[in-house]
Amino acid sequence: MPEWLMMRLPMITTAIFVCAVGACVGSLINVLVYRMPRGLDVVKPTSRCPSCGTKLTWRENIPILGWVLLGGKCRFCKVKISPEYPIVETIVALLFGGAFMLWYMTPPDFTLLGMPLGSIAPEWAANGAGRTWPAFLVLITLLGSLVAMTIIDARTCTIPLVLCWIPAIVALIAHVGHAVWIEAAFGPPRLIEPGLWSVGRYRWETATGEVWTLATGGLHNPRFVGVAIGASAGLVVANMLIFWKLISRSFADYDEWEATAVAEAQAQTQIEAQAKATGPGQNATDPPTGPETESPDHASPTDLWIQYPHARREMVHELAFLAPVVVLGMLGGWIAGRLAGTAVIGPGGVAEPAAAMPLWLTVLGGVLMGYLIGGGIVWAARIFGTVAFGKEAMGLGDVHLMGAVGASLGWIDPVIAFFGAAFVGVAWVILAALARGRLNRAMPYGPFLAIATVLVIVLKPAIESGLGRLFSMGSPLDLP
């Protein structure tokens, strides 16, 4: 065996294991995609053939290979199994394995067809998988959740909120726990790249020749951390106010309005059918006859939610929900500034607080601020768009989706992804037009946000370079 292969064998073995984990997660995603929109339990009963109901054994449940070995048919009833199952499992396996290889196995100077693949890995990955696995765990949790959300949203125009909460909770626990671990192992780190606007480039020297960075692009300014903690507390307060019915949830009467609208549409359809069926010698009260007068399969108007007439009014409820977030965020920033002490002038003439924060608190602020800004930018677009057009613009599921992205990756990535999603949407419209009806042209915005997030993760060096050139033309800010 060549020496270079022996040296890389442990990492290759790990990469294969990560791919296998991705395939298993893809199998789980197939279960979630099928059961969650139907309101079924995702754990029980165990996997069964949808056609004959036979309980599947471990042989049929092997990701990817199980479908291949079965020839794409149920072993019991011979009904065809959708190729979607192995496709999803393969996509997730490639996402997990590809991320691991790009992050930890690709040399920094490696290029492929002129593309600098070695520069894709974030700075924090330079310390190796052994010390940065919590951040990588957050990344693959987010990727798996994005795949599940994309499929479900594309089919049902809804995003199960639990799929957004899982990566956000994992990010909160893993990122903060990682910071506690690093500080316990190396002691308090020394900030060697301070500056208010260098939010993506905070680096701590933890040992001789080693630099550790924050996966979330932390906020070392105590005022920002105070704003993040205060605003997060405001979210808790706002939900408590809804629970106690002191403020109303937005669109609370939508189900009642929809039921009334559907009933009216069905009644109108029957009247029109009777009128068409009435001919010479037949009274309008007689039973209609003829194939063209059969009851319609779907009497509900298309995209009924768009016709809801009180969308602008409901934005008042959402502004009331956000009021505690804004107030407690401002209060938290003020309190943190008072506790931090007198500011000092740091490198570059930037005013910085005199009191240093523990690393875990800095990371906590980065996670919370990422969640708030990621969700907040979509929520702002939702409110302004709804007020402007009188129809619900974007959904709260999109708000939670980008909040999860911000908690996992920091506040910069969801901002870029939000604007990049518009270009993904345009690309989809062009692709659908070229397909000449073979693709569904109507697509919710969630899949565009998810795809844009993955593109930002992969293309971040190019995006950073482009933004750096843009801001350097007319701004002295030191952007990542």
C-alpha positions, 0 to 999 in steps of 0.5 A: 500500500502506498505511504500516502494512502496509509497516511490518509486511510484514517480520514478516508475511513472516517469520510466513508462512515460520515457518508453512511451516516448521511445515507441513514439520515436520508432514510429517516428523512424519507420517513419524515417526508411521508409521515409528518404532512399526514400527521402520523407518528414518525417512530411507530409503527415501524416501516411497512410497505405502503401497498401491502402493509407488510412489516419490512425487515432490516434487509429492505431498510438498508439505505440505497442498497436495499432499493437496488437489491430489491430491484425497485420493487416490494419483496412481498407484493412486487409493487414498484418502490419510488426511486425517490427513496434512494435518491434522497438517501444518496443526496444526503450521503453526498452532502455529509461526505462532501462537507467532511472531505471539503472541510477536513481532507482537501488541501488549502491550495487544491483546485479542480477545473480552476475552482479553488476547492481548498478555500471552501472550508471555513477557518475554524475547520483548520484545527481538524475534526478532532477539535471541531466536530461539534461545529461540524455536527451542527452543520450536518444537522442543518443540512439534513433538516434543510433537505427535509424542509425543502421536500415537505415545503415543495409538496405541501407549502408548509414547513414543520416547525420542529425541523427548524427547532432541531438544528437551532437547539443543536447549534445552541448546545453544541456551539456553546458547549464547544466553547466551554470545552475549548476554554477549559482545555486551553484557558481563557483565549486571547483575542488577537483580531479585535474590531467591531466590524470583523465579525467573521474573523474573530480568532483566539490564540489557544496554544502555541501555533494554534488559532481557534475561531468561532463557527458563528462569527461571534460578537465580542462586544458586550452590548451586542451580546446583551441585545441578543440575550434580551431579545431572546428573552423577549421571544419567551415573554411574547410566547407567554403572552400568547399562552395567557391570551394577553395578545392574539396569535396572527391569523387565528381566525383563518381556519374558520374563514376558510371553512366558510369560504369552502362551504360558500364555494361548494354551494355556488358550484352546485348552483352553477351545475344545476343551472347548466343541467336545467334544459327544456322541460326540466325544472331547476329543482330537479336532480341534475343529470349528465356527466358534466353535472357531477359534483366537483372533486375539489370545490375549494378555490385555488390557493385559498390562503391568498384570498384571505381578506384581513392579512394587513390587520394580522400584521398588527398582531405580529408587531405586538408579538415583536414589541417585547423582543425589541424592548427587552433587546434594547434594555439588554444592550443598555444593561450589558453596556453598563456592566461592561464598564468604560470603553477603551480605544482598540486597534484601528481607533474602534471603541471597545469595552474594557471588560472581557467576556468569557468565550462561552458568553461570546459564542452564546451571543453569536448563536442568539444573534444569528437566530434573531437576525436570520429570522428577523430579516425574513419576518421584516420582509413578511410584514412589509410585503403583507402591508404593501400587497394586502396578501400574506407575503412569505410564511412564518415557516420561512422565518423559523427556517432562516432563524435555524440557519443563523443559529447554526452558521452565524448572522452573516450567512442567512442575510446573504442567503435571503437575498441570494434566494431571489436569484435561485427563484429566478433560475427556477422560473427559467428552468420551469419555462424551458421544461415546458410544463414538465415542472411545477412552476409554482414553488414556495419560497422555502426551497429557494431559501434552503438551496441558497443557504447551501450555495452560500456554504459552498461558495462563501469564499467567492461571495466574501471576495466579491463583497470585500471588493464591493465594500472596499470601493467606498467603505473602510469597514473590515468585512470578512 
